[in-house]
Amino acid sequence: MSASPSRPARRGFARWLGETNEITRLFLAAGQIPDLINLAGGLPEPATFPVAELAELAGRAVAEHPGDALAYPPIEGLPALRDRIAERYASERLRLTRDNVLIVSGGMQGLDLLGKVLLDPGGLVAAQAPTYLGALDAWRPRAPRYRPFRPDRNDFDAEGALAGAQFAYCVPNFSNPTGRLVGTGTRRALVAAAETTGTWLVEDDPYGALHYDGEPLPRMIELAAVPGEAPYDGPVLYLGTLSKEIAPGLRIGWVIAAPGMIRALTLAKQGSDLASSGLGQRIALDALDSGLDRKVLPGILETYRRRRDALCAALAGQLADWFDWEVPVGGMFVWAVARDPALDTDRLLAAALEARVCVTPGSVFDPEGRDRRAIRLNFTLNDEARLAEGVRRLATALRALPA
Ligand SMILES: Cc1ncc(COP(=O)(O)O)c(C=O)c1O
């Protein structure tokens, strides 16, 4: 129905929403393109989801634990799930109790809540650059100022990076978008700087389990723990999730932090969704108790390792003249940087869509939108043949770009 001409004009949206930009418009248009190969998203392969096991756990949750699954859960989460998460991360050094744990509706809600409790309007965020787009989205309503830091630079000064910020944000394992690891020495330096400058340090870790080569590095929250201190009361907030280890549709994640921080986040969560789905939490608890995460992980790793190798082989075969990249040792993404500084990857996206392939231009991971030299390529969603075809299409798009 069209609007009545006699209706008065409606008030617009809140100011932070601003105008839809060109990139958003292109992404929206991508949904309409038939036979598009999507290398842009960050989605897991649905064939890895343990469907039969989750169906059984869901049935049992409702039939045997209706109080947990169907009633309003406590805001902080089901106590048994909080205990389970505390056990999962606790060590000799890192002493955790349920008071250190808040269950959230995916790591994404953790980012939203910590923006609410830590960030004043226009406040300063020290953010690892390039920065996860979802974090930028979560904090956009507060219009923060960003001070980017690049922990992989040799001259990285952790104290200078953190000083004066309301909090610092880092994805140390296989970052989104670059797929890179922050080394152990730099993790230690960030933790030490968080202590000396009194800055909260957010360790966002959805990809830590997706490790294809080499050994896992110590978590910053572990490095921040003071041996003998119980419960943990350090400056690092850790965000975890079941999205990449079991299935994102569960929407179950967690924040591990000092008890005072958990209390503040709980207040923010009360005003947000009251509690995360009890059904999802009960399924998550039984999944973790039965070791479902450990059971499915080898299959996920095998599939994603093969796909990473296929994407990198296709890049080497087709795009080596245009881009440089590193083979990531984990995670879901390859970050490819144009050799020619004049190549504008916002423009490349438009040409790529013409060739029926979608990639994410680097500009969306820069709060200023200025970095237009890189693209992020996902390798988890498509099989090897589709990845190779996607890269072929991208090469066609590059050849079609006006010089
Ligand atoms: C760096 C990072 N943080 C947080 C999330 C949010 O994950 P979820 O809300 O599914 O737990 C993602 C998802 O892709 C991510 O890449």
The ligand as an SDF file (V2000), in Angstrom:
LIG
                    3D

 16 16  0  0  0  0  0  0  0  0999 V2000
   36.0360  -11.1950   15.3880 C   0  0  0  0  0  0  0  0  0  0  0  0
   34.6260  -11.6290   15.6260 C   0  0  0  0  0  0  0  0  0  0  0  0
   34.0600  -11.3560   16.8040 N   0  0  0  0  0  0  0  0  0  0  0  0
   32.7960  -11.7300   17.0800 C   0  0  0  0  0  0  0  0  0  0  0  0
   32.0320  -12.4020   16.1540 C   0  0  0  0  0  0  0  0  0  0  0  0
   30.6040  -12.7170   16.5170 C   0  0  0  0  0  0  0  0  0  0  0  0
   30.3240  -14.0640   16.5350 O   0  0  0  0  0  0  0  0  0  0  0  0
   29.0050  -14.6460   17.2080 P   0  0  0  0  0  0  0  0  0  0  0  0
   28.1000  -13.5110   17.5810 O   0  0  0  0  0  0  0  0  0  0  0  0
   28.4050  -15.5180   16.1700 O   0  0  0  0  0  0  0  0  0  0  0  0
   29.4830  -15.3880   18.4090 O   0  0  0  0  0  0  0  0  0  0  0  0
   32.5760  -12.7000   14.9010 C   0  0  0  0  0  0  0  0  0  0  0  0
   31.7710  -13.3880   13.8790 C   0  0  0  0  0  0  0  0  0  0  0  0
   32.1350  -13.6310   12.7770 O   0  0  0  0  0  0  0  0  0  0  0  0
   33.9080  -12.2950   14.6280 C   0  0  0  0  0  0  0  0  0  0  0  0
   34.5020  -12.5380   13.4450 O   0  0  0  0  0  0  0  0  0  0  0  0
  1  2  1  0
  2  3  1  0
  2 15  2  0
  3  4  2  0
  4  5  1  0
  5  6  1  0
  5 12  2  0
  6  7  1  0
  7  8  1  0
  8  9  2  0
  8 10  1  0
  8 11  1  0
 12 13  1  0
 12 15  1  0
 13 14  2  0
 15 16  1  0
M  END
$$$$
